[in-house]
Amino acid sequence: MSILTALAALALWLTLLALLTFTLLAAYRVSLKRHPYTDCRRCKGTGERRSRLFAHTFGYCPDCVGTGHKLRAGARLLNVR
Ligand SMILES: [Zn+2]
């Protein structure tokens, strides 16, 4: 194999890789736009914080302020709203 064919093959592979990466990123961005929120991990999406001492009492979850959902990391980092 000559050096030119090797370079051509390399260029082809890099182009395909770039296209694949771009497609995946675009799909991720669409997903972020359509579903920007995820369940709050601390309260598992309930929005409430249960007392350990009195099982029937609860307060609002301080992480999600009682909403039960949080902005996804990608949406926060890429500023997708
Ligand atoms: Zn929460």
PDB file of the backbone (N, CA, C, O) and the ligand in Angstrom, with CONECT records:
HET     ZN  A 101       1
ATOM      1  N   MET A   1       0.848  -1.194   0.000  1.00  0.00           N
ATOM      2  CA  MET A   1       0.000   0.000   0.000  1.00  0.00           C
ATOM      3  C   MET A   1       0.887   1.249   0.000  1.00  0.00           C
ATOM      4  O   MET A   1       1.804   1.375   0.812  1.00  0.00           O
ATOM      5  N   SER A   2       0.602   2.149  -0.907  1.00  0.00           N
ATOM      6  CA  SER A   2       1.408   3.373  -0.983  1.00  0.00           C
ATOM      7  C   SER A   2       0.986   4.340   0.114  1.00  0.00           C
ATOM      8  O   SER A   2      -0.053   4.161   0.749  1.00  0.00           O
ATOM      9  N   ILE A   3       1.781   5.334   0.321  1.00  0.00           N
ATOM     10  CA  ILE A   3       1.493   6.313   1.380  1.00  0.00           C
ATOM     11  C   ILE A   3       0.237   7.119   1.072  1.00  0.00           C
ATOM     12  O   ILE A   3      -0.476   7.553   1.977  1.00  0.00           O
ATOM     13  N   LEU A   4      -0.028   7.316  -0.255  1.00  0.00           N
ATOM     14  CA  LEU A   4      -1.206   8.109  -0.629  1.00  0.00           C
ATOM     15  C   LEU A   4      -2.502   7.373  -0.304  1.00  0.00           C
ATOM     16  O   LEU A   4      -3.446   7.970   0.214  1.00  0.00           O
ATOM     17  N   THR A   5      -2.547   6.092  -0.605  1.00  0.00           N
ATOM     18  CA  THR A   5      -3.777   5.332  -0.296  1.00  0.00           C
ATOM     19  C   THR A   5      -3.981   5.232   1.209  1.00  0.00           C
ATOM     20  O   THR A   5      -5.110   5.250   1.701  1.00  0.00           O
ATOM     21  N   ALA A   6      -2.877   5.128   1.925  1.00  0.00           N
ATOM     22  CA  ALA A   6      -2.985   5.084   3.385  1.00  0.00           C
ATOM     23  C   ALA A   6      -3.545   6.395   3.917  1.00  0.00           C
ATOM     24  O   ALA A   6      -4.392   6.407   4.810  1.00  0.00           O
ATOM     25  N   LEU A   7      -3.062   7.495   3.357  1.00  0.00           N
ATOM     26  CA  LEU A   7      -3.567   8.808   3.780  1.00  0.00           C
ATOM     27  C   LEU A   7      -5.028   8.990   3.406  1.00  0.00           C
ATOM     28  O   LEU A   7      -5.806   9.554   4.175  1.00  0.00           O
ATOM     29  N   ALA A   8      -5.402   8.506   2.210  1.00  0.00           N
ATOM     30  CA  ALA A   8      -6.793   8.613   1.767  1.00  0.00           C
ATOM     31  C   ALA A   8      -7.702   7.814   2.689  1.00  0.00           C
ATOM     32  O   ALA A   8      -8.783   8.272   3.061  1.00  0.00           O
ATOM     33  N   ALA A   9      -7.254   6.610   3.057  1.00  0.00           N
ATOM     34  CA  ALA A   9      -8.048   5.784   3.962  1.00  0.00           C
ATOM     35  C   ALA A   9      -8.197   6.462   5.315  1.00  0.00           C
ATOM     36  O   ALA A   9      -9.271   6.447   5.917  1.00  0.00           O
ATOM     37  N   LEU A  10      -7.110   7.053   5.784  1.00  0.00           N
ATOM     38  CA  LEU A  10      -7.146   7.759   7.065  1.00  0.00           C
ATOM     39  C   LEU A  10      -8.120   8.935   7.017  1.00  0.00           C
ATOM     40  O   LEU A  10      -8.906   9.145   7.941  1.00  0.00           O
ATOM     41  N   ALA A  11      -8.054   9.702   5.918  1.00  0.00           N
ATOM     42  CA  ALA A  11      -8.946  10.848   5.767  1.00  0.00           C
ATOM     43  C   ALA A  11     -10.398  10.396   5.734  1.00  0.00           C
ATOM     44  O   ALA A  11     -11.267  11.039   6.323  1.00  0.00           O
ATOM     45  N   LEU A  12     -10.661   9.282   5.042  1.00  0.00           N
ATOM     46  CA  LEU A  12     -12.023   8.748   4.960  1.00  0.00           C
ATOM     47  C   LEU A  12     -12.532   8.360   6.342  1.00  0.00           C
ATOM     48  O   LEU A  12     -13.661   8.676   6.715  1.00  0.00           O
ATOM     49  N   TRP A  13     -11.677   7.670   7.096  1.00  0.00           N
ATOM     50  CA  TRP A  13     -12.061   7.240   8.440  1.00  0.00           C
ATOM     51  C   TRP A  13     -12.324   8.437   9.351  1.00  0.00           C
ATOM     52  O   TRP A  13     -13.286   8.442  10.119  1.00  0.00           O
ATOM     53  N   LEU A  14     -11.470   9.443   9.261  1.00  0.00           N
ATOM     54  CA  LEU A  14     -11.645  10.620  10.106  1.00  0.00           C
ATOM     55  C   LEU A  14     -12.936  11.348   9.759  1.00  0.00           C
ATOM     56  O   LEU A  14     -13.637  11.839  10.645  1.00  0.00           O
ATOM     57  N   THR A  15     -13.251  11.417   8.461  1.00  0.00           N
ATOM     58  CA  THR A  15     -14.490  12.064   8.035  1.00  0.00           C
ATOM     59  C   THR A  15     -15.697  11.303   8.578  1.00  0.00           C
ATOM     60  O   THR A  15     -16.637  11.898   9.105  1.00  0.00           O
ATOM     61  N   LEU A  16     -15.655   9.975   8.440  1.00  0.00           N
ATOM     62  CA  LEU A  16     -16.765   9.156   8.939  1.00  0.00           C
ATOM     63  C   LEU A  16     -16.919   9.321  10.448  1.00  0.00           C
ATOM     64  O   LEU A  16     -18.034   9.429  10.959  1.00  0.00           O
ATOM     65  N   LEU A  17     -15.799   9.339  11.149  1.00  0.00           N
ATOM     66  CA  LEU A  17     -15.826   9.496  12.604  1.00  0.00           C
ATOM     67  C   LEU A  17     -16.415  10.846  12.996  1.00  0.00           C
ATOM     68  O   LEU A  17     -17.211  10.945  13.929  1.00  0.00           O
ATOM     69  N   ALA A  18     -16.006  11.897  12.258  1.00  0.00           N
ATOM     70  CA  ALA A  18     -16.522  13.235  12.539  1.00  0.00           C
ATOM     71  C   ALA A  18     -18.027  13.290  12.286  1.00  0.00           C
ATOM     72  O   ALA A  18     -18.774  13.880  13.066  1.00  0.00           O
ATOM     73  N   LEU A  19     -18.466  12.667  11.186  1.00  0.00           N
ATOM     74  CA  LEU A  19     -19.893  12.642  10.861  1.00  0.00           C
ATOM     75  C   LEU A  19     -20.680  11.911  11.943  1.00  0.00           C
ATOM     76  O   LEU A  19     -21.745  12.362  12.366  1.00  0.00           O
ATOM     77  N   LEU A  20     -20.144  10.783  12.382  1.00  0.00           N
ATOM     78  CA  LEU A  20     -20.815   9.993  13.422  1.00  0.00           C
ATOM     79  C   LEU A  20     -20.915  10.793  14.720  1.00  0.00           C
ATOM     80  O   LEU A  20     -21.964  10.828  15.363  1.00  0.00           O
ATOM     81  N   THR A  21     -19.801  11.439  15.097  1.00  0.00           N
ATOM     82  CA  THR A  21     -19.801  12.260  16.305  1.00  0.00           C
ATOM     83  C   THR A  21     -20.813  13.390  16.202  1.00  0.00           C
ATOM     84  O   THR A  21     -21.545  13.670  17.152  1.00  0.00           O
ATOM     85  N   PHE A  22     -20.848  14.040  15.035  1.00  0.00           N
ATOM     86  CA  PHE A  22     -21.769  15.144  14.827  1.00  0.00           C
ATOM     87  C   PHE A  22     -23.220  14.674  14.941  1.00  0.00           C
ATOM     88  O   PHE A  22     -24.051  15.340  15.558  1.00  0.00           O
ATOM     89  N   THR A  23     -23.515  13.504  14.330  1.00  0.00           N
ATOM     90  CA  THR A  23     -24.875  12.954  14.375  1.00  0.00           C
ATOM     91  C   THR A  23     -25.283  12.654  15.813  1.00  0.00           C
ATOM     92  O   THR A  23     -26.393  12.980  16.235  1.00  0.00           O
ATOM     93  N   LEU A  24     -24.368  12.025  16.566  1.00  0.00           N
ATOM     94  CA  LEU A  24     -24.681  11.691  17.962  1.00  0.00           C
ATOM     95  C   LEU A  24     -24.902  12.948  18.787  1.00  0.00           C
ATOM     96  O   LEU A  24     -25.823  13.006  19.601  1.00  0.00           O
ATOM     97  N   LEU A  25     -24.057  13.956  18.581  1.00  0.00           N
ATOM     98  CA  LEU A  25     -24.208  15.209  19.320  1.00  0.00           C
ATOM     99  C   LEU A  25     -25.525  15.898  18.978  1.00  0.00           C
ATOM    100  O   LEU A  25     -26.195  16.441  19.856  1.00  0.00           O
ATOM    101  N   ALA A  26     -25.894  15.874  17.694  1.00  0.00           N
ATOM    102  CA  ALA A  26     -27.152  16.494  17.274  1.00  0.00           C
ATOM    103  C   ALA A  26     -28.328  15.773  17.924  1.00  0.00           C
ATOM    104  O   ALA A  26     -29.273  16.410  18.388  1.00  0.00           O
ATOM    105  N   ALA A  27     -28.266  14.433  17.957  1.00  0.00           N
ATOM    106  CA  ALA A  27     -29.347  13.654  18.578  1.00  0.00           C
ATOM    107  C   ALA A  27     -29.429  13.979  20.071  1.00  0.00           C
ATOM    108  O   ALA A  27     -30.521  14.113  20.623  1.00  0.00           O
ATOM    109  N   TYR A  28     -28.257  14.107  20.725  1.00  0.00           N
ATOM    110  CA  TYR A  28     -28.226  14.422  22.152  1.00  0.00           C
ATOM    111  C   TYR A  28     -28.835  15.797  22.400  1.00  0.00           C
ATOM    112  O   TYR A  28     -29.553  16.003  23.379  1.00  0.00           O
ATOM    113  N   ARG A  29     -28.537  16.740  21.499  1.00  0.00           N
ATOM    114  CA  ARG A  29     -29.049  18.088  21.662  1.00  0.00           C
ATOM    115  C   ARG A  29     -30.573  18.129  21.491  1.00  0.00           C
ATOM    116  O   ARG A  29     -31.260  18.849  22.215  1.00  0.00           O
ATOM    117  N   VAL A  30     -31.094  17.360  20.539  1.00  0.00           N
ATOM    118  CA  VAL A  30     -32.549  17.273  20.350  1.00  0.00           C
ATOM    119  C   VAL A  30     -33.183  16.686  21.607  1.00  0.00           C
ATOM    120  O   VAL A  30     -34.224  17.151  22.070  1.00  0.00           O
ATOM    121  N   SER A  31     -32.534  15.652  22.153  1.00  0.00           N
ATOM    122  CA  SER A  31     -33.038  15.036  23.380  1.00  0.00           C
ATOM    123  C   SER A  31     -33.058  16.035  24.527  1.00  0.00           C
ATOM    124  O   SER A  31     -34.014  16.079  25.301  1.00  0.00           O
ATOM    125  N   LEU A  32     -31.995  16.843  24.636  1.00  0.00           N
ATOM    126  CA  LEU A  32     -31.928  17.858  25.701  1.00  0.00           C
ATOM    127  C   LEU A  32     -33.022  18.887  25.525  1.00  0.00           C
ATOM    128  O   LEU A  32     -33.623  19.339  26.501  1.00  0.00           O
ATOM    129  N   LYS A  33     -33.285  19.263  24.269  1.00  0.00           N
ATOM    130  CA  LYS A  33     -34.283  20.285  23.994  1.00  0.00           C
ATOM    131  C   LYS A  33     -35.689  19.763  24.329  1.00  0.00           C
ATOM    132  O   LYS A  33     -36.515  20.501  24.866  1.00  0.00           O
ATOM    133  N   ARG A  34     -35.947  18.522  24.017  1.00  0.00           N
ATOM    134  CA  ARG A  34     -37.285  17.972  24.227  1.00  0.00           C
ATOM    135  C   ARG A  34     -37.501  17.518  25.663  1.00  0.00           C
ATOM    136  O   ARG A  34     -38.609  17.624  26.189  1.00  0.00           O
ATOM    137  N   HIS A  35     -36.448  17.013  26.299  1.00  0.00           N
ATOM    138  CA  HIS A  35     -36.569  16.553  27.685  1.00  0.00           C
ATOM    139  C   HIS A  35     -35.444  17.143  28.508  1.00  0.00           C
ATOM    140  O   HIS A  35     -34.471  16.454  28.812  1.00  0.00           O
ATOM    141  N   PRO A  36     -35.564  18.424  28.877  1.00  0.00           N
ATOM    142  CA  PRO A  36     -34.443  19.073  29.582  1.00  0.00           C
ATOM    143  C   PRO A  36     -34.325  18.710  31.060  1.00  0.00           C
ATOM    144  O   PRO A  36     -33.325  19.040  31.697  1.00  0.00           O
ATOM    145  N   TYR A  37     -35.330  18.038  31.610  1.00  0.00           N
ATOM    146  CA  TYR A  37     -35.294  17.758  33.041  1.00  0.00           C
ATOM    147  C   TYR A  37     -35.144  16.274  33.342  1.00  0.00           C
ATOM    148  O   TYR A  37     -35.513  15.414  32.541  1.00  0.00           O
ATOM    149  N   THR A  38     -34.596  16.002  34.510  1.00  0.00           N
ATOM    150  CA  THR A  38     -34.483  14.640  34.992  1.00  0.00           C
ATOM    151  C   THR A  38     -34.955  14.608  36.438  1.00  0.00           C
ATOM    152  O   THR A  38     -35.053  15.650  37.086  1.00  0.00           O
ATOM    153  N   ASP A  39     -35.247  13.412  36.945  1.00  0.00           N
ATOM    154  CA  ASP A  39     -35.661  13.287  38.337  1.00  0.00           C
ATOM    155  C   ASP A  39     -34.554  13.773  39.262  1.00  0.00           C
ATOM    156  O   ASP A  39     -33.375  13.504  39.035  1.00  0.00           O
ATOM    157  N   CYS A  40     -34.950  14.491  40.306  1.00  0.00           N
ATOM    158  CA  CYS A  40     -33.985  14.888  41.319  1.00  0.00           C
ATOM    159  C   CYS A  40     -33.477  13.630  41.999  1.00  0.00           C
ATOM    160  O   CYS A  40     -34.267  12.790  42.431  1.00  0.00           O
ATOM    161  N   ARG A  41     -32.145  13.496  42.096  1.00  0.00           N
ATOM    162  CA  ARG A  41     -31.601  12.253  42.633  1.00  0.00           C
ATOM    163  C   ARG A  41     -31.765  12.159  44.152  1.00  0.00           C
ATOM    164  O   ARG A  41     -31.899  11.073  44.715  1.00  0.00           O
ATOM    165  N   ARG A  42     -31.749  13.322  44.793  1.00  0.00           N
ATOM    166  CA  ARG A  42     -31.783  13.321  46.247  1.00  0.00           C
ATOM    167  C   ARG A  42     -33.144  12.860  46.765  1.00  0.00           C
ATOM    168  O   ARG A  42     -33.208  12.102  47.733  1.00  0.00           O
ATOM    169  N   CYS A  43     -34.246  13.312  46.126  1.00  0.00           N
ATOM    170  CA  CYS A  43     -35.575  12.934  46.607  1.00  0.00           C
ATOM    171  C   CYS A  43     -36.228  11.930  45.656  1.00  0.00           C
ATOM    172  O   CYS A  43     -37.396  11.587  45.838  1.00  0.00           O
ATOM    173  N   LYS A  44     -35.500  11.455  44.651  1.00  0.00           N
ATOM    174  CA  LYS A  44     -35.975  10.496  43.654  1.00  0.00           C
ATOM    175  C   LYS A  44     -37.222  11.007  42.935  1.00  0.00           C
ATOM    176  O   LYS A  44     -38.087  10.216  42.559  1.00  0.00           O
ATOM    177  N   GLY A  45     -37.319  12.311  42.742  1.00  0.00           N
ATOM    178  CA  GLY A  45     -38.418  12.882  41.976  1.00  0.00           C
ATOM    179  C   GLY A  45     -39.676  13.163  42.767  1.00  0.00           C
ATOM    180  O   GLY A  45     -40.669  13.601  42.186  1.00  0.00           O
ATOM    181  N   THR A  46     -39.676  12.927  44.081  1.00  0.00           N
ATOM    182  CA  THR A  46     -40.876  13.170  44.876  1.00  0.00           C
ATOM    183  C   THR A  46     -40.993  14.645  45.269  1.00  0.00           C
ATOM    184  O   THR A  46     -42.101  15.141  45.472  1.00  0.00           O
ATOM    185  N   GLY A  47     -39.863  15.352  45.377  1.00  0.00           N
ATOM    186  CA  GLY A  47     -39.888  16.754  45.762  1.00  0.00           C
ATOM    187  C   GLY A  47     -39.991  16.963  47.255  1.00  0.00           C
ATOM    188  O   GLY A  47     -40.020  18.103  47.718  1.00  0.00           O
ATOM    189  N   GLU A  48     -40.045  15.901  48.009  1.00  0.00           N
ATOM    190  CA  GLU A  48     -40.146  16.054  49.454  1.00  0.00           C
ATOM    191  C   GLU A  48     -39.018  15.329  50.171  1.00  0.00           C
ATOM    192  O   GLU A  48     -38.472  14.343  49.676  1.00  0.00           O
ATOM    193  N   ARG A  49     -38.691  15.831  51.322  1.00  0.00           N
ATOM    194  CA  ARG A  49     -37.651  15.226  52.135  1.00  0.00           C
ATOM    195  C   ARG A  49     -38.314  14.683  53.392  1.00  0.00           C
ATOM    196  O   ARG A  49     -38.855  15.440  54.197  1.00  0.00           O
ATOM    197  N   ARG A  50     -38.268  13.377  53.552  1.00  0.00           N
ATOM    198  CA  ARG A  50     -38.915  12.729  54.699  1.00  0.00           C
ATOM    199  C   ARG A  50     -38.048  12.838  55.952  1.00  0.00           C
ATOM    200  O   ARG A  50     -36.820  12.782  55.887  1.00  0.00           O
ATOM    201  N   SER A  51     -38.704  12.992  57.067  1.00  0.00           N
ATOM    202  CA  SER A  51     -37.995  12.991  58.339  1.00  0.00           C
ATOM    203  C   SER A  51     -37.592  11.570  58.695  1.00  0.00           C
ATOM    204  O   SER A  51     -38.351  10.629  58.462  1.00  0.00           O
ATOM    205  N   ARG A  52     -36.407  11.413  59.257  1.00  0.00           N
ATOM    206  CA  ARG A  52     -35.970  10.081  59.652  1.00  0.00           C
ATOM    207  C   ARG A  52     -36.593   9.681  60.992  1.00  0.00           C
ATOM    208  O   ARG A  52     -36.715   8.497  61.309  1.00  0.00           O
ATOM    209  N   LEU A  53     -36.980  10.682  61.761  1.00  0.00           N
ATOM    210  CA  LEU A  53     -37.510  10.408  63.092  1.00  0.00           C
ATOM    211  C   LEU A  53     -39.016  10.181  63.051  1.00  0.00           C
ATOM    212  O   LEU A  53     -39.519   9.246  63.674  1.00  0.00           O
ATOM    213  N   PHE A  54     -39.740  11.029  62.321  1.00  0.00           N
ATOM    214  CA  PHE A  54     -41.198  10.932  62.241  1.00  0.00           C
ATOM    215  C   PHE A  54     -41.581  10.660  60.789  1.00  0.00           C
ATOM    216  O   PHE A  54     -41.524  11.560  59.950  1.00  0.00           O
ATOM    217  N   ALA A  55     -41.966   9.434  60.495  1.00  0.00           N
ATOM    218  CA  ALA A  55     -42.165   8.991  59.113  1.00  0.00           C
ATOM    219  C   ALA A  55     -43.261   9.757  58.389  1.00  0.00           C
ATOM    220  O   ALA A  55     -43.235   9.846  57.161  1.00  0.00           O
ATOM    221  N   HIS A  56     -44.224  10.312  59.120  1.00  0.00           N
ATOM    222  CA  HIS A  56     -45.337  10.983  58.467  1.00  0.00           C
ATOM    223  C   HIS A  56     -45.038  12.440  58.142  1.00  0.00           C
ATOM    224  O   HIS A  56     -45.851  13.111  57.506  1.00  0.00           O
ATOM    225  N   THR A  57     -43.871  12.939  58.576  1.00  0.00           N
ATOM    226  CA  THR A  57     -43.569  14.350  58.334  1.00  0.00           C
ATOM    227  C   THR A  57     -42.595  14.497  57.175  1.00  0.00           C
ATOM    228  O   THR A  57     -41.759  13.629  56.926  1.00  0.00           O
ATOM    229  N   PHE A  58     -42.723  15.606  56.482  1.00  0.00           N
ATOM    230  CA  PHE A  58     -41.765  15.868  55.410  1.00  0.00           C
ATOM    231  C   PHE A  58     -41.647  17.364  55.152  1.00  0.00           C
ATOM    232  O   PHE A  58     -42.533  18.147  55.493  1.00  0.00           O
ATOM    233  N   GLY A  59     -40.522  17.739  54.536  1.00  0.00           N
ATOM    234  CA  GLY A  59     -40.315  19.123  54.100  1.00  0.00           C
ATOM    235  C   GLY A  59     -39.964  19.112  52.626  1.00  0.00           C
ATOM    236  O   GLY A  59     -39.814  18.045  52.031  1.00  0.00           O
ATOM    237  N   TYR A  60     -39.833  20.275  52.038  1.00  0.00           N
ATOM    238  CA  TYR A  60     -39.458  20.336  50.637  1.00  0.00           C
ATOM    239  C   TYR A  60     -38.001  19.962  50.476  1.00  0.00           C
ATOM    240  O   TYR A  60     -37.160  20.296  51.311  1.00  0.00           O
ATOM    241  N   CYS A  61     -37.717  19.267  49.393  1.00  0.00           N
ATOM    242  CA  CYS A  61     -36.337  18.870  49.088  1.00  0.00           C
ATOM    243  C   CYS A  61     -35.526  20.127  48.789  1.00  0.00           C
ATOM    244  O   CYS A  61     -35.912  20.909  47.921  1.00  0.00           O
ATOM    245  N   PRO A  62     -34.405  20.339  49.492  1.00  0.00           N
ATOM    246  CA  PRO A  62     -33.618  21.565  49.275  1.00  0.00           C
ATOM    247  C   PRO A  62     -32.913  21.593  47.919  1.00  0.00           C
ATOM    248  O   PRO A  62     -32.548  22.663  47.433  1.00  0.00           O
ATOM    249  N   ASP A  63     -32.721  20.422  47.308  1.00  0.00           N
ATOM    250  CA  ASP A  63     -32.006  20.373  46.029  1.00  0.00           C
ATOM    251  C   ASP A  63     -32.855  20.876  44.870  1.00  0.00           C
ATOM    252  O   ASP A  63     -32.377  21.630  44.022  1.00  0.00           O
ATOM    253  N   CYS A  64     -34.136  20.449  44.838  1.00  0.00           N
ATOM    254  CA  CYS A  64     -34.996  20.802  43.701  1.00  0.00           C
ATOM    255  C   CYS A  64     -36.105  21.753  44.132  1.00  0.00           C
ATOM    256  O   CYS A  64     -36.995  22.054  43.337  1.00  0.00           O
ATOM    257  N   VAL A  65     -36.070  22.235  45.379  1.00  0.00           N
ATOM    258  CA  VAL A  65     -37.055  23.167  45.934  1.00  0.00           C
ATOM    259  C   VAL A  65     -38.481  22.640  45.773  1.00  0.00           C
ATOM    260  O   VAL A  65     -39.404  23.397  45.474  1.00  0.00           O
ATOM    261  N   GLY A  66     -38.644  21.329  45.976  1.00  0.00           N
ATOM    262  CA  GLY A  66     -39.980  20.747  45.984  1.00  0.00           C
ATOM    263  C   GLY A  66     -40.549  20.409  44.622  1.00  0.00           C
ATOM    264  O   GLY A  66     -41.662  19.890  44.542  1.00  0.00           O
ATOM    265  N   THR A  67     -39.823  20.686  43.542  1.00  0.00           N
ATOM    266  CA  THR A  67     -40.358  20.398  42.215  1.00  0.00           C
ATOM    267  C   THR A  67     -40.182  18.924  41.840  1.00  0.00           C
ATOM    268  O   THR A  67     -40.976  18.386  41.068  1.00  0.00           O
ATOM    269  N   GLY A  68     -39.152  18.270  42.376  1.00  0.00           N
ATOM    270  CA  GLY A  68     -38.898  16.870  42.058  1.00  0.00           C
ATOM    271  C   GLY A  68     -38.098  16.678  40.786  1.00  0.00           C
ATOM    272  O   GLY A  68     -37.747  15.549  40.445  1.00  0.00           O
ATOM    273  N   HIS A  69     -37.802  17.760  40.075  1.00  0.00           N
ATOM    274  CA  HIS A  69     -36.986  17.592  38.872  1.00  0.00           C
ATOM    275  C   HIS A  69     -35.842  18.597  38.851  1.00  0.00           C
ATOM    276  O   HIS A  69     -35.902  19.668  39.456  1.00  0.00           O
ATOM    277  N   LYS A  70     -34.806  18.208  38.134  1.00  0.00           N
ATOM    278  CA  LYS A  70     -33.636  19.063  37.991  1.00  0.00           C
ATOM    279  C   LYS A  70     -33.254  19.130  36.526  1.00  0.00           C
ATOM    280  O   LYS A  70     -33.572  18.234  35.743  1.00  0.00           O
ATOM    281  N   LEU A  71     -32.558  20.217  36.163  1.00  0.00           N
ATOM    282  CA  LEU A  71     -32.078  20.384  34.802  1.00  0.00           C
ATOM    283  C   LEU A  71     -30.995  19.351  34.521  1.00  0.00           C
ATOM    284  O   LEU A  71     -30.118  19.130  35.356  1.00  0.00           O
ATOM    285  N   ARG A  72     -31.048  18.721  33.355  1.00  0.00           N
ATOM    286  CA  ARG A  72     -30.030  17.722  33.020  1.00  0.00           C
ATOM    287  C   ARG A  72     -28.661  18.397  32.898  1.00  0.00           C
ATOM    288  O   ARG A  72     -28.557  19.580  32.573  1.00  0.00           O
ATOM    289  N   ALA A  73     -27.603  17.602  33.172  1.00  0.00           N
ATOM    290  CA  ALA A  73     -26.242  18.142  33.168  1.00  0.00           C
ATOM    291  C   ALA A  73     -25.904  18.760  31.807  1.00  0.00           C
ATOM    292  O   ALA A  73     -25.316  19.839  31.739  1.00  0.00           O
ATOM    293  N   GLY A  74     -26.282  18.065  30.721  1.00  0.00           N
ATOM    294  CA  GLY A  74     -26.001  18.576  29.376  1.00  0.00           C
ATOM    295  C   GLY A  74     -26.715  19.880  29.114  1.00  0.00           C
ATOM    296  O   GLY A  74     -26.155  20.792  28.506  1.00  0.00           O
ATOM    297  N   ALA A  75     -27.962  19.971  29.575  1.00  0.00           N
ATOM    298  CA  ALA A  75     -28.743  21.190  29.362  1.00  0.00           C
ATOM    299  C   ALA A  75     -28.138  22.347  30.140  1.00  0.00           C
ATOM    300  O   ALA A  75     -28.159  23.492  29.688  1.00  0.00           O
ATOM    301  N   ARG A  76     -27.594  22.036  31.322  1.00  0.00           N
ATOM    302  CA  ARG A  76     -26.963  23.060  32.126  1.00  0.00           C
ATOM    303  C   ARG A  76     -25.650  23.518  31.480  1.00  0.00           C
ATOM    304  O   ARG A  76     -25.375  24.715  31.397  1.00  0.00           O
ATOM    305  N   LEU A  77     -24.844  22.550  31.025  1.00  0.00           N
ATOM    306  CA  LEU A  77     -23.531  22.875  30.465  1.00  0.00           C
ATOM    307  C   LEU A  77     -23.629  23.561  29.103  1.00  0.00           C
ATOM    308  O   LEU A  77     -22.921  24.533  28.841  1.00  0.00           O
ATOM    309  N   LEU A  78     -24.518  23.045  28.228  1.00  0.00           N
ATOM    310  CA  LEU A  78     -24.627  23.598  26.875  1.00  0.00           C
ATOM    311  C   LEU A  78     -25.624  24.737  26.807  1.00  0.00           C
ATOM    312  O   LEU A  78     -25.818  25.343  25.752  1.00  0.00           O
ATOM    313  N   ASN A  79     -26.265  25.032  27.957  1.00  0.00           N
ATOM    314  CA  ASN A  79     -27.228  26.129  28.040  1.00  0.00           C
ATOM    315  C   ASN A  79     -28.388  25.945  27.059  1.00  0.00           C
ATOM    316  O   ASN A  79     -28.782  26.885  26.369  1.00  0.00           O
ATOM    317  N   VAL A  80     -28.927  24.735  27.005  1.00  0.00           N
ATOM    318  CA  VAL A  80     -30.074  24.435  26.138  1.00  0.00           C
ATOM    319  C   VAL A  80     -31.344  24.674  26.945  1.00  0.00           C
ATOM    320  O   VAL A  80     -31.503  24.102  28.023  1.00  0.00           O
ATOM    321  N   ARG A  81     -32.245  25.506  26.445  1.00  0.00           N
ATOM    322  CA  ARG A  81     -33.514  25.743  27.141  1.00  0.00           C
ATOM    323  C   ARG A  81     -34.668  25.482  26.216  1.00  0.00           C
ATOM    324  O   ARG A  81     -35.824  25.626  26.616  1.00  0.00           O
TER     325      ARG A  81
HETATM  326 ZN    ZN A 101     -35.365  16.850  45.134  1.00  0.00          ZN2+
END
